[in-house]
Amino acid sequence: MLVLPVFAMRKERRELVELMSIPFKYEPSYFQTKLSFEKFVSEMAAPTLLHSLSMIRG
């Protein structure tokens, strides 16, 4: 089993949350937030958090 460093994952998770919350700074609507996250999750087929970040960054 692969063991990842805890501190690196915390940083990566914070970064993912910051990236995903950018669109909602100006539109704090729950409905819009829900639709955006559903769209993001349905289009993302990444099995890991690090791969998810690389997909977001492009």
C-alpha positions as CSV (number, residue, x, y, z in Angstrom):
1,M,0.0,0.0,0.0
2,L,1.3,3.4,-1.0
3,V,1.6,5.9,1.9
4,L,1.6,9.6,1.1
5,P,2.9,12.3,3.4
6,V,0.1,13.9,5.4
7,F,1.4,17.4,5.1
8,A,1.6,17.2,1.3
9,M,-2.0,16.0,1.0
10,R,-3.3,18.7,3.3
11,K,-1.6,21.3,1.0
12,E,-3.0,19.7,-2.1
13,R,-6.5,19.5,-0.6
14,R,-6.4,23.1,0.4
15,E,-5.3,24.0,-3.1
16,L,-8.1,22.0,-4.7
17,V,-10.7,23.7,-2.4
18,E,-9.3,27.1,-3.4
19,L,-9.4,26.3,-7.1
20,M,-12.9,25.0,-6.9
21,S,-14.2,27.9,-4.9
22,I,-13.0,30.7,-7.2
23,P,-16.1,30.8,-9.4
24,F,-18.3,31.2,-6.3
25,K,-16.7,34.3,-4.9
26,Y,-19.0,36.5,-7.0
27,E,-22.0,34.2,-7.2
28,P,-22.7,32.8,-3.7
29,S,-25.8,31.0,-4.9
30,Y,-26.4,27.5,-3.5
31,F,-28.1,26.3,-6.6
32,Q,-25.3,27.5,-8.9
33,T,-22.7,26.0,-6.6
34,K,-24.4,22.7,-6.5
35,L,-24.8,22.6,-10.3
36,S,-21.1,23.6,-10.8
37,F,-19.8,20.9,-8.5
38,E,-22.1,18.3,-10.0
39,K,-20.8,19.2,-13.5
40,F,-17.2,19.1,-12.3
41,V,-17.5,15.8,-10.6
42,S,-19.4,14.2,-13.5
43,E,-16.8,15.3,-16.0
44,M,-13.8,14.3,-13.9
45,A,-12.7,10.7,-14.1
46,A,-9.5,11.2,-12.1
47,P,-9.0,8.5,-9.5
48,T,-6.6,10.5,-7.3
49,L,-6.5,14.0,-5.8
50,L,-3.1,14.8,-7.5
51,H,-4.4,13.8,-10.9
52,S,-7.5,16.0,-10.2
53,L,-5.3,19.0,-9.6
54,S,-3.3,18.4,-12.8
55,M,-6.6,18.2,-14.8
56,I,-7.8,21.5,-13.3
57,R,-4.5,23.2,-14.0
58,G,-4.5,22.0,-17.6
